[in-house]
Amino acid sequence: MTFWKDKQGNELTFKEFMSRWKKGIEGVTALQQLKMQINSMCIMIIGLICGIVITFIAIERLWWLTIILFGGLFNIVIQYLGVWQKKKMLENIEKEFGGLTLEREENETNNKQQQLPA
Protein backbone atom coordinates (compact mmCIF):
# COMPACT_ATOMS: atom_id res chain seq x y z
CA MET A 1 0.00 0.00 0.00
CA THR A 2 1.39 3.39 -0.97
CA PHE A 3 0.43 6.71 0.55
CA TRP A 4 1.57 9.00 -2.23
CA LYS A 5 -0.16 9.74 -5.50
CA ASP A 6 0.77 12.11 -8.29
CA LYS A 7 -1.58 14.66 -9.85
CA GLN A 8 -2.95 12.07 -12.27
CA GLY A 9 -3.74 9.68 -9.40
CA ASN A 10 -0.92 7.20 -10.09
CA GLU A 11 0.59 5.62 -7.01
CA LEU A 12 4.19 6.53 -6.21
CA THR A 13 6.80 4.54 -4.39
CA PHE A 14 8.74 6.16 -1.57
CA LYS A 15 11.80 6.54 -3.81
CA GLU A 16 9.79 8.22 -6.61
CA PHE A 17 8.06 10.51 -4.12
CA MET A 18 11.35 11.58 -2.53
CA SER A 19 13.00 12.28 -5.92
CA ARG A 20 10.03 14.45 -7.00
CA TRP A 21 9.96 16.20 -3.63
CA LYS A 22 13.69 16.92 -3.89
CA LYS A 23 13.25 18.43 -7.37
CA GLY A 24 10.44 20.63 -6.08
CA ILE A 25 12.38 21.84 -3.06
CA GLU A 26 15.43 22.62 -5.20
CA GLY A 27 13.21 24.72 -7.47
CA VAL A 28 12.07 27.07 -4.68
CA THR A 29 13.42 30.56 -5.24
CA ALA A 30 14.86 32.80 -2.55
CA LEU A 31 11.85 35.10 -2.82
CA GLN A 32 9.46 32.19 -2.26
CA GLN A 33 11.45 31.14 0.80
CA LEU A 34 11.22 34.65 2.24
CA LYS A 35 7.47 34.77 1.63
CA MET A 36 7.07 31.48 3.51
CA GLN A 37 9.21 32.80 6.37
CA ILE A 38 7.11 35.96 6.61
CA ASN A 39 3.89 33.93 6.73
CA SER A 40 5.21 31.67 9.48
CA MET A 41 6.55 34.64 11.46
CA CYS A 42 3.09 36.25 11.35
CA ILE A 43 1.65 33.08 12.88
CA MET A 44 4.30 33.15 15.61
CA ILE A 45 3.63 36.82 16.35
CA ILE A 46 -0.10 36.10 16.69
CA GLY A 47 0.67 33.20 19.04
CA LEU A 48 2.96 35.32 21.19
CA ILE A 49 0.39 38.11 21.44
CA CYS A 50 -2.31 35.59 22.42
CA GLY A 51 0.05 34.15 25.05
CA ILE A 52 0.73 37.61 26.47
CA VAL A 53 -3.00 38.38 26.67
CA ILE A 54 -3.71 35.09 28.42
CA THR A 55 -0.88 35.54 30.92
CA PHE A 56 -2.26 38.97 31.84
CA ILE A 57 -5.33 37.17 33.20
CA ALA A 58 -3.21 35.37 35.79
CA ILE A 59 -0.40 37.94 36.02
CA GLU A 60 0.16 37.32 39.75
CA ARG A 61 1.18 33.71 39.12
CA LEU A 62 2.55 33.97 35.57
CA TRP A 63 4.49 37.24 35.63
CA TRP A 64 7.69 35.41 34.69
CA LEU A 65 6.02 33.89 31.62
CA THR A 66 4.86 37.35 30.52
CA ILE A 67 8.44 38.58 30.60
CA ILE A 68 9.60 35.61 28.50
CA LEU A 69 6.80 36.14 25.97
CA PHE A 70 7.59 39.86 25.64
CA GLY A 71 11.23 38.96 24.99
CA GLY A 72 10.19 36.44 22.36
CA LEU A 73 7.84 38.96 20.76
CA PHE A 74 10.60 41.57 20.57
CA ASN A 75 12.98 39.03 19.04
CA ILE A 76 10.53 37.78 16.40
CA VAL A 77 9.50 41.33 15.42
CA ILE A 78 13.16 42.24 14.81
CA GLN A 79 13.60 39.07 12.72
CA TYR A 80 10.41 39.88 10.81
CA LEU A 81 11.70 43.34 9.91
CA GLY A 82 14.97 41.86 8.61
CA VAL A 83 13.19 39.26 6.47
CA TRP A 84 10.73 41.89 5.20
CA GLN A 85 13.65 44.10 4.11
CA LYS A 86 15.26 41.16 2.28
CA LYS A 87 11.95 40.43 0.55
CA LYS A 88 11.58 44.03 -0.63
CA MET A 89 15.16 44.05 -1.89
CA LEU A 90 14.68 40.80 -3.84
CA GLU A 91 11.40 42.06 -5.30
CA ASN A 92 13.16 45.20 -6.54
CA ILE A 93 15.98 43.14 -8.05
CA GLU A 94 13.47 40.81 -9.67
CA LYS A 95 11.56 43.75 -11.15
CA GLU A 96 14.72 45.22 -12.68
CA PHE A 97 16.17 41.98 -14.02
CA GLY A 98 12.77 40.48 -14.81
CA GLY A 99 12.03 43.32 -17.20
CA LEU A 100 15.38 42.85 -18.92
CA THR A 101 14.75 39.13 -19.29
CA LEU A 102 11.34 39.72 -20.87
CA GLU A 103 12.77 42.29 -23.28
CA ARG A 104 15.57 39.92 -24.30
CA GLU A 105 13.09 37.08 -24.90
CA GLU A 106 10.89 39.35 -27.01
CA ASN A 107 13.92 40.46 -29.05
CA GLU A 108 15.00 36.85 -29.58
CA THR A 109 11.49 35.90 -30.69
CA ASN A 110 11.35 38.85 -33.10
CA ASN A 111 14.78 37.96 -34.49
CA LYS A 112 13.73 34.36 -35.10
CA GLN A 113 10.56 35.48 -36.86
CA GLN A 114 12.55 37.83 -39.08
CA GLN A 115 15.02 35.07 -40.00
CA LEU A 116 12.29 32.67 -41.11
CA PRO A 117 11.93 32.46 -44.91
CA ALA A 118 8.61 33.66 -46.27
Backbone torsions as a table, in degrees:
resi	resn	phi	psi	omega
1	MET	NA	129.2	178.2
2	THR	-109.4	150.5	-178.2
3	PHE	-98.6	-18.3	-171.9
4	TRP	-105.3	139.1	176.1
5	LYS	-133.7	148.2	176.6
6	ASP	-85.4	-176.3	-175.8
7	LYS	-63.6	-26.7	179.6
8	GLN	-85.9	-5.1	179.0
9	GLY	94.2	3.1	178.7
10	ASN	-75.3	139.6	179.7
11	GLU	-74.2	142.3	-179.6
12	LEU	-115.4	144.0	172.0
13	THR	-79.4	168.4	-180.0
14	PHE	-60.6	-41.2	-178.9
15	LYS	-64.9	-43.8	178.1
16	GLU	-63.9	-42.9	179.6
17	PHE	-60.4	-46.5	-178.1
18	MET	-65.5	-37.5	178.9
19	SER	-67.6	-39.6	177.1
20	ARG	-68.1	-39.7	179.0
21	TRP	-63.2	-41.7	179.5
22	LYS	-62.9	-42.3	177.7
23	LYS	-61.9	-41.6	179.9
24	GLY	-65.5	-42.9	179.7
25	ILE	-66.1	-38.5	179.4
26	GLU	-67.7	-23.1	-179.1
27	GLY	-85.3	-3.2	-179.0
28	VAL	-73.5	129.0	-179.1
29	THR	-82.7	166.7	179.2
30	ALA	-63.6	-36.8	179.5
31	LEU	-66.6	-39.5	176.6
32	GLN	-64.1	-39.4	177.9
33	GLN	-62.5	-42.6	179.8
34	LEU	-66.1	-37.7	177.4
35	LYS	-63.7	-40.1	177.3
36	MET	-65.5	-40.4	178.0
37	GLN	-62.7	-41.3	179.8
38	ILE	-63.9	-43.5	178.9
39	ASN	-61.5	-43.6	-179.1
40	SER	-70.3	-33.1	177.3
41	MET	-67.5	-35.6	176.6
42	CYS	-62.1	-40.6	177.8
43	ILE	-63.6	-41.6	178.4
44	MET	-65.4	-39.9	178.9
45	ILE	-63.3	-42.7	178.0
46	ILE	-61.6	-42.8	178.8
47	GLY	-63.0	-41.5	179.1
48	LEU	-65.9	-41.2	178.8
49	ILE	-64.7	-42.6	176.5
50	CYS	-60.7	-42.2	178.3
51	GLY	-62.0	-40.6	179.2
52	ILE	-64.8	-43.5	179.2
53	VAL	-61.8	-43.7	-179.2
54	ILE	-66.9	-38.7	-179.9
55	THR	-70.6	-22.3	175.7
56	PHE	-66.7	-25.6	178.4
57	ILE	-64.5	-41.2	-179.7
58	ALA	-116.1	50.2	-173.8
59	ILE	-61.9	-30.2	-178.8
60	GLU	-64.9	-34.2	-179.3
61	ARG	-97.2	-25.1	-173.3
62	LEU	-116.6	29.9	-179.4
63	TRP	-60.4	-36.9	-178.7
64	TRP	-67.1	-34.9	178.4
65	LEU	-70.3	-34.0	177.2
66	THR	-62.7	-41.7	178.8
67	ILE	-62.5	-44.1	179.4
68	ILE	-63.1	-43.1	-179.2
69	LEU	-66.6	-37.9	175.8
70	PHE	-64.0	-39.5	176.6
71	GLY	-63.2	-42.6	177.6
72	GLY	-64.9	-39.2	178.3
73	LEU	-63.4	-44.7	177.7
74	PHE	-59.5	-45.2	-178.9
75	ASN	-62.7	-46.7	-176.3
76	ILE	-70.6	-31.9	177.4
77	VAL	-67.0	-40.8	177.4
78	ILE	-63.5	-42.8	177.3
79	GLN	-63.0	-40.9	179.8
80	TYR	-59.9	-44.9	179.7
81	LEU	-61.3	-41.0	178.5
82	GLY	-64.1	-43.9	179.9
83	VAL	-68.2	-37.8	178.4
84	TRP	-62.6	-41.0	177.5
85	GLN	-63.8	-41.9	177.1
86	LYS	-61.6	-41.4	-180.0
87	LYS	-62.2	-45.3	179.3
88	LYS	-62.8	-39.9	179.3
89	MET	-63.8	-45.7	179.7
90	LEU	-66.0	-36.0	177.0
91	GLU	-63.8	-41.0	177.9
92	ASN	-64.5	-42.6	178.2
93	ILE	-63.3	-42.7	-179.2
94	GLU	-64.9	-37.2	177.5
95	LYS	-62.9	-45.6	-177.9
96	GLU	-67.0	-49.2	-177.7
97	PHE	-78.8	-28.5	178.0
98	GLY	-64.0	-40.4	177.4
99	GLY	-63.8	-40.3	178.6
100	LEU	-65.2	-39.2	-179.5
101	THR	-65.5	-42.5	179.1
102	LEU	-64.6	-41.6	178.5
103	GLU	-62.7	-41.3	-179.7
104	ARG	-65.0	-41.9	179.4
105	GLU	-64.8	-39.2	177.6
106	GLU	-64.2	-41.8	178.9
107	ASN	-63.5	-41.3	179.2
108	GLU	-64.9	-39.9	178.8
109	THR	-65.0	-43.2	178.7
110	ASN	-64.0	-40.2	178.7
111	ASN	-63.6	-40.9	179.7
112	LYS	-65.5	-39.8	-179.6
113	GLN	-67.1	-35.9	179.6
114	GLN	-70.8	-29.4	-178.4
115	GLN	-79.9	-17.8	-179.0
116	LEU	-68.8	136.0	177.9
117	PRO	-71.6	146.7	-178.0
118	ALA	-81.1	NA	NA
